[in-house]
Structures are given as C-alpha cells and as structure tokens.
Amino acid sequence: MRKIIYTIHALRRLKQRNISKLLVEGCVKKPDKLISEDDVKRVVKRLNEKVLVVIYRLVNDKIIIITAYITSKVKKYFK
C-alpha cells in the first residue's frame, strides 16, 4: 500500500467535519466508486444513507489527501 499523506487543509477539514483518518483510508483502499480527473482522484464510499467522498492526488508512490467530506447526495455519485 502506498504511503498516505494529509495536507494541512485536509487535516483541518477532517477535524471540522468530524471524519476519522481510519474512515478516509478505508475509502481510499476499498472505494465503492473511483472517478479519475487527470492526476486528481475522487473516491466514494457508501455510509448507510450518505457517502464519504475523498479527493486525493497521486505523487510518485504517495497518496496526498486533499480533502474529504460526507454528503447525503448519494444519487449524484451512484446513478
């Protein structure tokens, strides 16, 4: 598994949004959906009636977490 690094922005958002690193890493390792946009990846994991979205960038052999959020817009990601 690649090394996971969090940006300061990501750490602030995780704390603000009460999202654990364990949840983020689980989403990155086993996502329900992966959306690739050039060098930026968006992974989505179902959480009951909500979804966790993690946005990261691959740099060499590292995963740089940019941000993460939980949303109730499940249909947006799973049509």
mmCIF file as gemmi writes it, N, C-alpha and C atoms, coordinates in Angstrom:
data_model
loop_
_atom_site.group_PDB
_atom_site.id
_atom_site.type_symbol
_atom_site.label_atom_id
_atom_site.label_alt_id
_atom_site.label_comp_id
_atom_site.label_asym_id
_atom_site.label_entity_id
_atom_site.label_seq_id
_atom_site.pdbx_PDB_ins_code
_atom_site.Cartn_x
_atom_site.Cartn_y
_atom_site.Cartn_z
_atom_site.occupancy
_atom_site.B_iso_or_equiv
_atom_site.pdbx_formal_charge
_atom_site.auth_seq_id
_atom_site.auth_asym_id
_atom_site.pdbx_PDB_model_num
ATOM 1 N N . MET Axp A 1 ? 0.847 -1.194 0 1 0 ? 1 A 1
ATOM 2 C CA . MET Axp A 1 ? 0 0 0 1 0 ? 1 A 1
ATOM 3 C C . MET Axp A 1 ? 0.884 1.246 0 1 0 ? 1 A 1
ATOM 4 N N . ARG Axp A 2 ? 0.47 2.203 -0.764 1 0 ? 2 A 1
ATOM 5 C CA . ARG Axp A 2 ? 1.217 3.463 -0.84 1 0 ? 2 A 1
ATOM 6 C C . ARG Axp A 2 ? 1.083 4.247 0.46 1 0 ? 2 A 1
ATOM 7 N N . LYS Axp A 3 ? 2.054 5.086 0.711 1 0 ? 3 A 1
ATOM 8 C CA . LYS Axp A 3 ? 2.027 5.926 1.912 1 0 ? 3 A 1
ATOM 9 C C . LYS Axp A 3 ? 0.973 7.017 1.73 1 0 ? 3 A 1
ATOM 10 N N . ILE Axp A 4 ? 0.181 7.26 2.762 1 0 ? 4 A 1
ATOM 11 C CA . ILE Axp A 4 ? -0.875 8.279 2.71 1 0 ? 4 A 1
ATOM 12 C C . ILE Axp A 4 ? -0.415 9.495 3.505 1 0 ? 4 A 1
ATOM 13 N N . ILE Axp A 5 ? -0.455 10.647 2.837 1 0 ? 5 A 1
ATOM 14 C CA . ILE Axp A 5 ? -0.048 11.918 3.446 1 0 ? 5 A 1
ATOM 15 C C . ILE Axp A 5 ? -1.238 12.867 3.382 1 0 ? 5 A 1
ATOM 16 N N . TYR Axp A 6 ? -1.453 13.592 4.46 1 0 ? 6 A 1
ATOM 17 C CA . TYR Axp A 6 ? -2.563 14.548 4.532 1 0 ? 6 A 1
ATOM 18 C C . TYR Axp A 6 ? -2.038 15.971 4.414 1 0 ? 6 A 1
ATOM 19 N N . THR Axp A 7 ? -2.684 16.779 3.594 1 0 ? 7 A 1
ATOM 20 C CA . THR Axp A 7 ? -2.329 18.202 3.531 1 0 ? 7 A 1
ATOM 21 C C . THR Axp A 7 ? -2.868 18.862 4.801 1 0 ? 7 A 1
ATOM 22 N N . ILE Axp A 8 ? -2.369 20.033 5.12 1 0 ? 8 A 1
ATOM 23 C CA . ILE Axp A 8 ? -2.866 20.78 6.285 1 0 ? 8 A 1
ATOM 24 C C . ILE Axp A 8 ? -4.35 21.072 6.087 1 0 ? 8 A 1
ATOM 25 N N . HIS Axp A 9 ? -4.718 21.43 4.861 1 0 ? 9 A 1
ATOM 26 C CA . HIS Axp A 9 ? -6.119 21.689 4.538 1 0 ? 9 A 1
ATOM 27 C C . HIS Axp A 9 ? -6.976 20.461 4.862 1 0 ? 9 A 1
ATOM 28 N N . ALA Axp A 10 ? -6.521 19.289 4.435 1 0 ? 10 A 1
ATOM 29 C CA . ALA Axp A 10 ? -7.277 18.051 4.669 1 0 ? 10 A 1
ATOM 30 C C . ALA Axp A 10 ? -7.426 17.783 6.161 1 0 ? 10 A 1
ATOM 31 N N . LEU Axp A 11 ? -6.355 17.943 6.921 1 0 ? 11 A 1
ATOM 32 C CA . LEU Axp A 11 ? -6.411 17.705 8.368 1 0 ? 11 A 1
ATOM 33 C C . LEU Axp A 11 ? -7.405 18.642 9.05 1 0 ? 11 A 1
ATOM 34 N N . ARG Axp A 12 ? -7.406 19.898 8.625 1 0 ? 12 A 1
ATOM 35 C CA . ARG Axp A 12 ? -8.361 20.871 9.192 1 0 ? 12 A 1
ATOM 36 C C . ARG Axp A 12 ? -9.793 20.472 8.859 1 0 ? 12 A 1
ATOM 37 N N . ARG Axp A 13 ? -10.025 20.077 7.605 1 0 ? 13 A 1
ATOM 38 C CA . ARG Axp A 13 ? -11.381 19.705 7.184 1 0 ? 13 A 1
ATOM 39 C C . ARG Axp A 13 ? -11.868 18.436 7.888 1 0 ? 13 A 1
ATOM 40 N N . LEU Axp A 14 ? -10.969 17.454 8.062 1 0 ? 14 A 1
ATOM 41 C CA . LEU Axp A 14 ? -11.353 16.222 8.756 1 0 ? 14 A 1
ATOM 42 C C . LEU Axp A 14 ? -11.781 16.536 10.181 1 0 ? 14 A 1
ATOM 43 N N . LYS Axp A 15 ? -11.02 17.389 10.848 1 0 ? 15 A 1
ATOM 44 C CA . LYS Axp A 15 ? -11.357 17.758 12.225 1 0 ? 15 A 1
ATOM 45 C C . LYS Axp A 15 ? -12.683 18.519 12.259 1 0 ? 15 A 1
ATOM 46 N N . GLN Axp A 16 ? -12.827 19.479 11.36 1 0 ? 16 A 1
ATOM 47 C CA . GLN Axp A 16 ? -14.023 20.311 11.262 1 0 ? 16 A 1
ATOM 48 C C . GLN Axp A 16 ? -15.271 19.459 10.987 1 0 ? 16 A 1
ATOM 49 N N . ARG Axp A 17 ? -15.111 18.464 10.132 1 0 ? 17 A 1
ATOM 50 C CA . ARG Axp A 17 ? -16.241 17.637 9.69 1 0 ? 17 A 1
ATOM 51 C C . ARG Axp A 17 ? -16.378 16.343 10.489 1 0 ? 17 A 1
ATOM 52 N N . ASN Axp A 18 ? -15.514 16.177 11.5 1 0 ? 18 A 1
ATOM 53 C CA . ASN Axp A 18 ? -15.556 15.002 12.379 1 0 ? 18 A 1
ATOM 54 C C . ASN Axp A 18 ? -15.45 13.691 11.593 1 0 ? 18 A 1
ATOM 55 N N . ILE Axp A 19 ? -14.459 13.629 10.693 1 0 ? 19 A 1
ATOM 56 C CA . ILE Axp A 19 ? -14.211 12.434 9.876 1 0 ? 19 A 1
ATOM 57 C C . ILE Axp A 19 ? -12.86 11.855 10.318 1 0 ? 19 A 1
ATOM 58 N N . SER Axp A 20 ? -12.83 10.57 10.606 1 0 ? 20 A 1
ATOM 59 C CA . SER Axp A 20 ? -11.585 9.952 11.077 1 0 ? 20 A 1
ATOM 60 C C . SER Axp A 20 ? -10.661 9.596 9.905 1 0 ? 20 A 1
ATOM 61 N N . LYS Axp A 21 ? -9.363 9.556 10.203 1 0 ? 21 A 1
ATOM 62 C CA . LYS Axp A 21 ? -8.38 9.136 9.203 1 0 ? 21 A 1
ATOM 63 C C . LYS Axp A 21 ? -8.633 7.684 8.802 1 0 ? 21 A 1
ATOM 64 N N . LEU Axp A 22 ? -9.089 6.877 9.756 1 0 ? 22 A 1
ATOM 65 C CA . LEU Axp A 22 ? -9.382 5.471 9.506 1 0 ? 22 A 1
ATOM 66 C C . LEU Axp A 22 ? -10.47 5.341 8.426 1 0 ? 22 A 1
ATOM 67 N N . LEU Axp A 23 ? -11.492 6.18 8.518 1 0 ? 23 A 1
ATOM 68 C CA . LEU Axp A 23 ? -12.577 6.182 7.54 1 0 ? 23 A 1
ATOM 69 C C . LEU Axp A 23 ? -12.057 6.599 6.16 1 0 ? 23 A 1
ATOM 70 N N . VAL Axp A 24 ? -11.231 7.633 6.133 1 0 ? 24 A 1
ATOM 71 C CA . VAL Axp A 24 ? -10.642 8.13 4.882 1 0 ? 24 A 1
ATOM 72 C C . VAL Axp A 24 ? -9.776 7.051 4.235 1 0 ? 24 A 1
ATOM 73 N N . GLU Axp A 25 ? -8.929 6.411 5.034 1 0 ? 25 A 1
ATOM 74 C CA . GLU Axp A 25 ? -8.028 5.393 4.498 1 0 ? 25 A 1
ATOM 75 C C . GLU Axp A 25 ? -8.799 4.171 4.013 1 0 ? 25 A 1
ATOM 76 N N . GLY Axp A 26 ? -9.889 3.836 4.685 1 0 ? 26 A 1
ATOM 77 C CA . GLY Axp A 26 ? -10.744 2.734 4.237 1 0 ? 26 A 1
ATOM 78 C C . GLY Axp A 26 ? -11.372 3.037 2.892 1 0 ? 26 A 1
ATOM 79 N N . CYS Axp A 27 ? -11.759 4.292 2.709 1 0 ? 27 A 1
ATOM 80 C CA . CYS Axp A 27 ? -12.366 4.733 1.443 1 0 ? 27 A 1
ATOM 81 C C . CYS Axp A 27 ? -11.339 4.681 0.32 1 0 ? 27 A 1
ATOM 82 N N . VAL Axp A 28 ? -10.115 5.116 0.598 1 0 ? 28 A 1
ATOM 83 C CA . VAL Axp A 28 ? -9.058 5.116 -0.419 1 0 ? 28 A 1
ATOM 84 C C . VAL Axp A 28 ? -8.675 3.686 -0.804 1 0 ? 28 A 1
ATOM 85 N N . LYS Axp A 29 ? -8.591 2.789 0.19 1 0 ? 29 A 1
ATOM 86 C CA . LYS Axp A 29 ? -8.173 1.407 -0.065 1 0 ? 29 A 1
ATOM 87 C C . LYS Axp A 29 ? -9.256 0.575 -0.743 1 0 ? 29 A 1
ATOM 88 N N . LYS Axp A 30 ? -10.504 0.757 -0.357 1 0 ? 30 A 1
ATOM 89 C CA . LYS Axp A 30 ? -11.608 -0.031 -0.922 1 0 ? 30 A 1
ATOM 90 C C . LYS Axp A 30 ? -12.801 0.869 -1.243 1 0 ? 30 A 1
ATOM 91 N N . PRO Axp A 31 ? -12.673 1.693 -2.278 1 0 ? 31 A 1
ATOM 92 C CA . PRO Axp A 31 ? -13.788 2.583 -2.622 1 0 ? 31 A 1
ATOM 93 C C . PRO Axp A 31 ? -14.916 1.828 -3.323 1 0 ? 31 A 1
ATOM 94 N N . ASP Axp A 32 ? -16.124 2.372 -3.218 1 0 ? 32 A 1
ATOM 95 C CA . ASP Axp A 32 ? -17.255 1.821 -3.969 1 0 ? 32 A 1
ATOM 96 C C . ASP Axp A 32 ? -17.24 2.374 -5.393 1 0 ? 32 A 1
ATOM 97 N N . LYS Axp A 33 ? -16.602 3.529 -5.564 1 0 ? 33 A 1
ATOM 98 C CA . LYS Axp A 33 ? -16.526 4.155 -6.885 1 0 ? 33 A 1
ATOM 99 C C . LYS Axp A 33 ? -15.274 5.02 -6.968 1 0 ? 33 A 1
ATOM 100 N N . LEU Axp A 34 ? -14.617 5.019 -8.136 1 0 ? 34 A 1
ATOM 101 C CA . LEU Axp A 34 ? -13.43 5.841 -8.371 1 0 ? 34 A 1
ATOM 102 C C . LEU Axp A 34 ? -13.694 6.713 -9.593 1 0 ? 34 A 1
ATOM 103 N N . ILE Axp A 35 ? -13.477 8.013 -9.42 1 0 ? 35 A 1
ATOM 104 C CA . ILE Axp A 35 ? -13.638 8.955 -10.522 1 0 ? 35 A 1
ATOM 105 C C . ILE Axp A 35 ? -12.275 9.611 -10.734 1 0 ? 35 A 1
ATOM 106 N N . SER Axp A 36 ? -11.689 9.434 -11.92 1 0 ? 36 A 1
ATOM 107 C CA . SER Axp A 36 ? -10.376 9.995 -12.221 1 0 ? 36 A 1
ATOM 108 C C . SER Axp A 36 ? -10.531 11.275 -13.029 1 0 ? 36 A 1
ATOM 109 N N . GLU Axp A 37 ? -9.88 12.326 -12.583 1 0 ? 37 A 1
ATOM 110 C CA . GLU Axp A 37 ? -9.879 13.599 -13.301 1 0 ? 37 A 1
ATOM 111 C C . GLU Axp A 37 ? -8.417 14.016 -13.444 1 0 ? 37 A 1
ATOM 112 N N . ASP Axp A 38 ? -7.782 13.613 -14.548 1 0 ? 38 A 1
ATOM 113 C CA . ASP Axp A 38 ? -6.355 13.85 -14.761 1 0 ? 38 A 1
ATOM 114 C C . ASP Axp A 38 ? -5.554 13.223 -13.623 1 0 ? 38 A 1
ATOM 115 N N . ASP Axp A 39 ? -4.794 14.035 -12.884 1 0 ? 39 A 1
ATOM 116 C CA . ASP Axp A 39 ? -3.983 13.46 -11.807 1 0 ? 39 A 1
ATOM 117 C C . ASP Axp A 39 ? -4.692 13.484 -10.453 1 0 ? 39 A 1
ATOM 118 N N . VAL Axp A 40 ? -5.931 13.954 -10.439 1 0 ? 40 A 1
ATOM 119 C CA . VAL Axp A 40 ? -6.711 14.002 -9.199 1 0 ? 40 A 1
ATOM 120 C C . VAL Axp A 40 ? -7.729 12.865 -9.206 1 0 ? 40 A 1
ATOM 121 N N . LYS Axp A 41 ? -7.813 12.175 -8.096 1 0 ? 41 A 1
ATOM 122 C CA . LYS Axp A 41 ? -8.754 11.058 -7.951 1 0 ? 41 A 1
ATOM 123 C C . LYS Axp A 41 ? -9.82 11.424 -6.925 1 0 ? 41 A 1
ATOM 124 N N . ARG Axp A 42 ? -11.04 10.979 -7.204 1 0 ? 42 A 1
ATOM 125 C CA . ARG Axp A 42 ? -12.155 11.163 -6.276 1 0 ? 42 A 1
ATOM 126 C C . ARG Axp A 42 ? -12.7 9.769 -6.003 1 0 ? 42 A 1
ATOM 127 N N . VAL Axp A 43 ? -12.652 9.342 -4.745 1 0 ? 43 A 1
ATOM 128 C CA . VAL Axp A 43 ? -13.181 8.035 -4.38 1 0 ? 43 A 1
ATOM 129 C C . VAL Axp A 43 ? -14.388 8.213 -3.481 1 0 ? 43 A 1
ATOM 130 N N . VAL Axp A 44 ? -15.352 7.313 -3.653 1 0 ? 44 A 1
ATOM 131 C CA . VAL Axp A 44 ? -16.614 7.426 -2.934 1 0 ? 44 A 1
ATOM 132 C C . VAL Axp A 44 ? -16.908 6.109 -2.218 1 0 ? 44 A 1
ATOM 133 N N . LYS Axp A 45 ? -17.366 6.222 -0.985 1 0 ? 45 A 1
ATOM 134 C CA . LYS Axp A 45 ? -17.714 5.047 -0.18 1 0 ? 45 A 1
ATOM 135 C C . LYS Axp A 45 ? -19.089 5.273 0.448 1 0 ? 45 A 1
ATOM 136 N N . ARG Axp A 46 ? -19.968 4.284 0.293 1 0 ? 46 A 1
ATOM 137 C CA . ARG Axp A 46 ? -21.308 4.381 0.898 1 0 ? 46 A 1
ATOM 138 C C . ARG Axp A 46 ? -21.232 4.267 2.41 1 0 ? 46 A 1
ATOM 139 N N . LEU Axp A 47 ? -21.985 5.136 3.09 1 0 ? 47 A 1
ATOM 140 C CA . LEU Axp A 47 ? -22.125 5.088 4.555 1 0 ? 47 A 1
ATOM 141 C C . LEU Axp A 47 ? -23.625 5.159 4.856 1 0 ? 47 A 1
ATOM 142 N N . ASN Axp A 48 ? -24.266 4.027 4.879 1 0 ? 48 A 1
ATOM 143 C CA . ASN Axp A 48 ? -25.716 3.984 5.087 1 0 ? 48 A 1
ATOM 144 C C . ASN Axp A 48 ? -26.421 4.867 4.066 1 0 ? 48 A 1
ATOM 145 N N . GLU Axp A 49 ? -27.11 5.937 4.508 1 0 ? 49 A 1
ATOM 146 C CA . GLU Axp A 49 ? -27.813 6.769 3.523 1 0 ? 49 A 1
ATOM 147 C C . GLU Axp A 49 ? -26.994 7.996 3.099 1 0 ? 49 A 1
ATOM 148 N N . LYS Axp A 50 ? -25.719 7.979 3.418 1 0 ? 50 A 1
ATOM 149 C CA . LYS Axp A 50 ? -24.81 9.057 2.996 1 0 ? 50 A 1
ATOM 150 C C . LYS Axp A 50 ? -23.6 8.451 2.291 1 0 ? 50 A 1
ATOM 151 N N . VAL Axp A 51 ? -22.737 9.309 1.751 1 0 ? 51 A 1
ATOM 152 C CA . VAL Axp A 51 ? -21.492 8.842 1.142 1 0 ? 51 A 1
ATOM 153 C C . VAL Axp A 51 ? -20.32 9.685 1.635 1 0 ? 51 A 1
ATOM 154 N N . LEU Axp A 52 ? -19.164 9.029 1.727 1 0 ? 52 A 1
ATOM 155 C CA . LEU Axp A 52 ? -17.919 9.72 2.04 1 0 ? 52 A 1
ATOM 156 C C . LEU Axp A 52 ? -17.19 9.919 0.721 1 0 ? 52 A 1
ATOM 157 N N . VAL Axp A 53 ? -16.771 11.147 0.466 1 0 ? 53 A 1
ATOM 158 C CA . VAL Axp A 53 ? -16.025 11.468 -0.747 1 0 ? 53 A 1
ATOM 159 C C . VAL Axp A 53 ? -14.624 11.926 -0.321 1 0 ? 53 A 1
ATOM 160 N N . VAL Axp A 54 ? -13.602 11.308 -0.896 1 0 ? 54 A 1
ATOM 161 C CA . VAL Axp A 54 ? -12.214 11.677 -0.598 1 0 ? 54 A 1
ATOM 162 C C . VAL Axp A 54 ? -11.551 12.081 -1.911 1 0 ? 54 A 1
ATOM 163 N N . ILE Axp A 55 ? -10.908 13.224 -1.899 1 0 ? 55 A 1
ATOM 164 C CA . ILE Axp A 55 ? -10.217 13.711 -3.09 1 0 ? 55 A 1
ATOM 165 C C . ILE Axp A 55 ? -8.724 13.687 -2.79 1 0 ? 55 A 1
ATOM 166 N N . TYR Axp A 56 ? -7.969 13.037 -3.69 1 0 ? 56 A 1
ATOM 167 C CA . TYR Axp A 56 ? -6.529 12.934 -3.481 1 0 ? 56 A 1
ATOM 168 C C . TYR Axp A 56 ? -5.777 12.98 -4.797 1 0 ? 56 A 1
ATOM 169 N N . ARG Axp A 57 ? -4.467 13.131 -4.673 1 0 ? 57 A 1
ATOM 170 C CA . ARG Axp A 57 ? -3.58 13.184 -5.84 1 0 ? 57 A 1
ATOM 171 C C . ARG Axp A 57 ? -2.486 12.144 -5.624 1 0 ? 57 A 1
ATOM 172 N N . LEU Axp A 58 ? -2.118 11.463 -6.693 1 0 ? 58 A 1
ATOM 173 C CA . LEU Axp A 58 ? -1.002 10.51 -6.632 1 0 ? 58 A 1
ATOM 174 C C . LEU Axp A 58 ? 0.271 11.246 -7.017 1 0 ? 58 A 1
ATOM 175 N N . VAL Axp A 59 ? 1.264 11.211 -6.127 1 0 ? 59 A 1
ATOM 176 C CA . VAL Axp A 59 ? 2.549 11.838 -6.399 1 0 ? 59 A 1
ATOM 177 C C . VAL Axp A 59 ? 3.613 10.782 -6.122 1 0 ? 59 A 1
ATOM 178 N N . ASN Axp A 60 ? 4.287 10.345 -7.189 1 0 ? 60 A 1
ATOM 179 C CA . ASN Axp A 60 ? 5.254 9.246 -7.105 1 0 ? 60 A 1
ATOM 180 C C . ASN Axp A 60 ? 4.572 8.037 -6.478 1 0 ? 60 A 1
ATOM 181 N N . ASP Axp A 61 ? 5.027 7.601 -5.314 1 0 ? 61 A 1
ATOM 182 C CA . ASP Axp A 61 ? 4.423 6.433 -4.683 1 0 ? 61 A 1
ATOM 183 C C . ASP Axp A 61 ? 3.563 6.826 -3.476 1 0 ? 61 A 1
ATOM 184 N N . LYS Axp A 62 ? 3.182 8.102 -3.412 1 0 ? 62 A 1
ATOM 185 C CA . LYS Axp A 62 ? 2.414 8.597 -2.267 1 0 ? 62 A 1
ATOM 186 C C . LYS Axp A 62 ? 1.003 9.023 -2.666 1 0 ? 62 A 1
ATOM 187 N N . ILE Axp A 63 ? 0.088 8.891 -1.718 1 0 ? 63 A 1
ATOM 188 C CA . ILE Axp A 63 ? -1.284 9.378 -1.881 1 0 ? 63 A 1
ATOM 189 C C . ILE Axp A 63 ? -1.39 10.634 -1.028 1 0 ? 63 A 1
ATOM 190 N N . ILE Axp A 64 ? -1.64 11.765 -1.676 1 0 ? 64 A 1
ATOM 191 C CA . ILE Axp A 64 ? -1.759 13.034 -0.971 1 0 ? 64 A 1
ATOM 192 C C . ILE Axp A 64 ? -3.25 13.352 -0.836 1 0 ? 64 A 1
ATOM 193 N N . ILE Axp A 65 ? -3.768 13.297 0.382 1 0 ? 65 A 1
ATOM 194 C CA . ILE Axp A 65 ? -5.18 13.581 0.627 1 0 ? 65 A 1
ATOM 195 C C . ILE Axp A 65 ? -5.374 15.092 0.589 1 0 ? 65 A 1
ATOM 196 N N . ILE Axp A 66 ? -6.268 15.545 -0.289 1 0 ? 66 A 1
ATOM 197 C CA . ILE Axp A 66 ? -6.531 16.976 -0.435 1 0 ? 66 A 1
ATOM 198 C C . ILE Axp A 66 ? -7.69 17.39 0.465 1 0 ? 66 A 1
ATOM 199 N N . THR Axp A 67 ? -8.791 16.632 0.423 1 0 ? 67 A 1
ATOM 200 C CA . THR Axp A 67 ? -9.942 16.926 1.272 1 0 ? 67 A 1
ATOM 201 C C . THR Axp A 67 ? -10.868 15.715 1.325 1 0 ? 67 A 1
ATOM 202 N N . ALA Axp A 68 ? -11.817 15.772 2.238 1 0 ? 68 A 1
ATOM 203 C CA . ALA Axp A 68 ? -12.814 14.71 2.373 1 0 ? 68 A 1
ATOM 204 C C . ALA Axp A 68 ? -14.073 15.317 2.958 1 0 ? 68 A 1
ATOM 205 N N . TYR Axp A 69 ? -15.208 14.782 2.545 1 0 ? 69 A 1
ATOM 206 C CA . TYR Axp A 69 ? -16.479 15.261 3.102 1 0 ? 69 A 1
ATOM 207 C C . TYR Axp A 69 ? -17.528 14.165 3.012 1 0 ? 69 A 1
ATOM 208 N N . ILE Axp A 70 ? -18.553 14.305 3.842 1 0 ? 70 A 1
ATOM 209 C CA . ILE Axp A 70 ? -19.679 13.379 3.837 1 0 ? 70 A 1
ATOM 210 C C . ILE Axp A 70 ? -20.876 14.147 3.303 1 0 ? 70 A 1
ATOM 211 N N . THR Axp A 71 ? -21.604 13.523 2.389 1 0 ? 71 A 1
ATOM 212 C CA . THR Axp A 71 ? -22.771 14.165 1.796 1 0 ? 71 A 1
ATOM 213 C C . THR Axp A 71 ? -23.937 13.187 1.726 1 0 ? 71 A 1
ATOM 214 N N . SER Axp A 72 ? -25.135 13.741 1.699 1 0 ? 72 A 1
ATOM 215 C CA . SER Axp A 72 ? -26.327 12.9 1.562 1 0 ? 72 A 1
ATOM 216 C C . SER Axp A 72 ? -26.742 12.765 0.095 1 0 ? 72 A 1
ATOM 217 N N . LYS Axp A 73 ? -25.977 13.375 -0.814 1 0 ? 73 A 1
ATOM 218 C CA . LYS Axp A 73 ? -26.293 13.327 -2.247 1 0 ? 73 A 1
ATOM 219 C C . LYS Axp A 73 ? -25.801 12.023 -2.874 1 0 ? 73 A 1
ATOM 220 N N . VAL Axp A 74 ? -26.367 10.915 -2.41 1 0 ? 74 A 1
ATOM 221 C CA . VAL Axp A 74 ? -25.965 9.579 -2.869 1 0 ? 74 A 1
ATOM 222 C C . VAL Axp A 74 ? -26.211 9.427 -4.368 1 0 ? 74 A 1
ATOM 223 N N . LYS Axp A 75 ? -27.353 9.922 -4.855 1 0 ? 75 A 1
ATOM 224 C CA . LYS Axp A 75 ? -27.711 9.769 -6.276 1 0 ? 75 A 1
ATOM 225 C C . LYS Axp A 75 ? -26.738 10.475 -7.2 1 0 ? 75 A 1
ATOM 226 N N . LYS Axp A 76 ? -26.091 11.523 -6.71 1 0 ? 76 A 1
ATOM 227 C CA . LYS Axp A 76 ? -25.101 12.251 -7.512 1 0 ? 76 A 1
ATOM 228 C C . LYS Axp A 76 ? -23.933 11.319 -7.89 1 0 ? 76 A 1
ATOM 229 N N . TYR Axp A 77 ? -23.562 10.432 -6.962 1 0 ? 77 A 1
ATOM 230 C CA . TYR Axp A 77 ? -22.425 9.55 -7.171 1 0 ? 77 A 1
ATOM 231 C C . TYR Axp A 77 ? -22.801 8.162 -7.652 1 0 ? 77 A 1
ATOM 232 N N . PHE Axp A 78 ? -24.026 7.73 -7.347 1 0 ? 78 A 1
ATOM 233 C CA . PHE Axp A 78 ? -24.497 6.397 -7.753 1 0 ? 78 A 1
ATOM 234 C C . PHE Axp A 78 ? -25.824 6.545 -8.488 1 0 ? 78 A 1
ATOM 235 N N . LYS Axp A 79 ? -25.756 6.736 -9.791 1 0 ? 79 A 1
ATOM 236 C CA . LYS Axp A 79 ? -26.966 6.941 -10.592 1 0 ? 79 A 1
ATOM 237 C C . LYS Axp A 79 ? -27.537 5.623 -11.044 1 0 ? 79 A 1
